Amino acid sequence: MRVKGEGPTPCRYMVVGEGPGWEEDRSGRPFVGKTGKELNRFLDGVNLPHRSECFVTNLYREYRGKDYEYTEDDLRRDTPELESELERVKPELVITLGRHSSRWFLGEVEMEACHAVGWHDPRAASRTIFPIFHAAAA
């Protein structure tokens, strides 16, 4: 099942993860499993915005199995949907979870070097990219 992003539109904050897991695949909603619970802990409304104030989505939209490695074909298939969400949501701040989504926005960055540092989005000067380690790695 394709897992689409969800949240307020337009919205100041967008969270972009890598891709759905099996629980997200079953429900059709992003970040509802164990990783979603950890994300909710991050998005507590104190250090980061509350989840209800964020549009949450993924770079990849289809679950292909626990050990599946996403390909360039997957990226070509799913990029237009993410671009459409960015256009619709118009976020000021995009919180990228992990290497894949951070690299989609910023190029070949290393998470250790860019974690928790705000970057100007090379695609939209009015937008800031804030990479953090993926919630599944916590």
Protein Blocks (a to p, Z undefined) as FASTA:
>chain_A
ZZddedddddfbdcddfbdcfklmmnopahkbmmlmmmmmmmnolmpccfklpccddfbl
cdebjklccdfklmmmmmmmmmmmmmmnopabdcdedjklmmmmnopadfklmgopacdd
fkbmkbccdddddfklZZ
